[in-house]
C-alpha cells in the first residue's frame, strides 16, 4: 500500500489519482471514476471531486493508496 502525504485539509479523488501517478491526465481520472473503477474505503465511488482526508483508502488498477497528513 502506498501512502500519499497531504499538507491541506483534503485532496480531491481525481487529484489523488494524478498525484499517485495512477493516471496521467484529469480526463483519464474522470473516466476511471465515472466507470466505477475506483473504490474509496471499500466502496465504489463515482464522484471524482470527492474530498479525501487522512485515513481514507483508495483502490484503483490493483493499487491501494492511503492518505495522511504531512505532520503525522
C-alpha positions in Angstrom: 0.0 0.0 0.0 1.3 3.4 -1.0 0.9 6.5 1.2 0.2 9.9 -0.2 1.0 12.8 2.2 -1.0 16.0 2.0 -0.5 19.4 3.6 -4.1 20.6 3.1 -7.3 19.7 4.8 -8.3 17.3 2.0 -7.4 16.2 -1.6 -9.9 15.5 -4.3 -10.1 12.0 -5.6 -9.1 12.9 -9.2 -6.1 14.9 -7.9 -5.0 12.0 -5.7 -5.1 9.6 -8.7 -2.9 12.0 -10.7 -0.6 12.7 -7.7 -0.1 9.0 -7.2 0.7 8.6 -10.9 -2.1 6.1 -11.4 -3.5 8.2 -14.2 -1.7 10.7 -16.4 -4.4 13.2 -17.0 -7.5 14.6 -15.4 -9.6 13.2 -18.3 -8.2 9.7 -17.6 -9.1 10.2 -13.9 -12.6 11.3 -14.7 -13.2 8.3 -16.9 -11.9 5.8 -14.4 -14.1 7.3 -11.6 -17.2 7.6 -13.8 -16.9 4.0 -14.9 -16.8 2.8 -11.3 -13.2 1.5 -11.4 -12.2 3.3 -8.2 -13.1 2.4 -4.7 -12.9 4.6 -1.6 -12.8 2.8 1.7 -14.0 -0.4 0.0 -17.0 1.2 -1.8 -17.2 2.1 -5.5 -17.0 5.9 -5.8 -18.3 7.8 -8.9 -17.6 11.3 -7.5 -14.3 12.5 -9.0 -14.4 15.6 -6.7 -14.9 13.5 -3.5 -12.9 15.0 -0.7 -10.4 12.6 0.8 -8.9 13.1 4.2 -6.3 11.2 6.2 -7.2 7.6 6.8 -9.2 7.2 3.6 -8.1 4.4 1.3 -8.4 4.4 -2.4 -8.0 1.4 -4.7 -7.6 1.5 -8.5 -6.0 -0.8 -11.0 -4.6 -3.1 -8.4 -3.0 -0.3 -6.4 -4.0 0.8 -2.9 -3.3 4.2 -1.6 -3.9 5.7 1.9 -3.9 9.4 2.7 -2.1 11.0 5.6 -1.2 14.5 6.8 2.5 15.5 6.5 2.9 16.1 10.2 1.6 12.6 11.3 
